[in-house]
Amino acid sequence: MNRRLLKSKIHRARVTGADLDYTGSVTVDADLLDAADILEHEEVHIYNLTNGSRLSTYAIPGPAGSGTICINGAAAHLCRADDLVILASYAEYDESELCGHEPTLIMVDEKNRFRQEATA
């Protein structure tokens, strides 16, 4: 049996923009994607701490070091600039991979710069 577990998350990132006219996805600073082991086009869940909305989309890289977290397309109705969000990715693991599994948890500062890895 496979189980779906948290693979990684970027915790308490600040939304820097919301673009209704974009075709979809969330643009994330490439450095944060690398730190959280999230690939381009990988599914991510966005949990909005400011208003409680939840959505899923896919990640695309923004300029490295920019701190960009831009919610694009229809999802821009659910998030606004300055909202605090959690971006989470999940993966399927078989029984042999469960023991000792620890997700990658990335903490950022108020400008979405990588601050530290956290523990679950």
N, C-alpha and C positions, 0 to 999 in steps of 0.2 A: 504494500500500500504506500502511496505517496501522500505527503502532507504539505500543505502550503504554509510557509512560515515567512515572517519578516526577514528580508535579506539586508535591507539598508534603509536609513532615513536621514534626511536633513531636517534638523529640529529647530523650530521657531525662526524660520527665515522670514524676512520682510519682503512683501511683494513690492517690486519697483515699478511695475506698470501693468496695464490691462489693455489689450488691443483687440477690439471687436472685429476689426477688418482683416485680421490674420486668419488663415484657413484652419487653424487648430493647434493644439499642443501647449506646452509650457517651455519657455526659453529659460535655461538655467546656466549660470556661469560654468564654463567648461571645467574649471578647477574644482568646483563643488561636485560636479558629476563624477569626475575622476576619484575624488576623495570618498564618495559614497558608492563607488563601483556601480554606477548607473550608466548604461550605454545609450548612444543616440537611438531614438525610436523605441526605447524600452518603456513599457507601461509603468506609469507612476500614479499613485493616489495622492490627492491633495486634500488635506484636512485643514479647514480654515478655522483657526483659533479665535478670530475676531467675530465672525458671524455664525459659526457652526456648520457652514456648508461643507459638503464632501463631494468629490468628483474624481473620475479617473480619466487620464489622457496619456500622452507619450511625451518624452523629454527630447528636446533638441538643444544642442550646445549654443551658448552665447559666448561673447568674448571672455577669455580667461582673465581673471582678476577684476572683472567689472562689477561683481556682486549682483548681476542681473537675475531676477526672478520675475518673468513677465508672463502673465496668464493670457493666452491667446484664444481667439475665436469665441464661440458661444459661452465658454467657461468664464469669459471676462464679465459676464453678468453676475457671477458668484463671488468674485474677488475684486478688490480695489487696491490701488497703490496704498502702501503702509499697513495693509492687513498682515497679521502674523499667520504663517502656515507651516504645516509639516508636510514634507514630500516623502512618500514611502514607496519602496519597491518590495515585491514579494517573489519568492521562487518555490518551485516544487522540490522536495527533498524525499529520498527514499529512506526507509527505516535505518539503513546503515549510516546515514549522514546526520541523524538527529542528535545522537549523543555528543554533547559539547558544542552544538551549533550556537554561535553568537553572531547576531546581526551587527553590521557596521552602523554606528550611530554618530552622526556628524553634528556638532554644535557650531553655531555661527554667532558672530557679534551683530551689532545693530546695523552694520553695513554689509551683512552677508559674507563676511570674510571668515574663512575656516578658523575656528578657535581651538577646538579639541575634539578628539573622539571620546564618546561617553560609553558608559556601560548600560546594558539593558536593565 
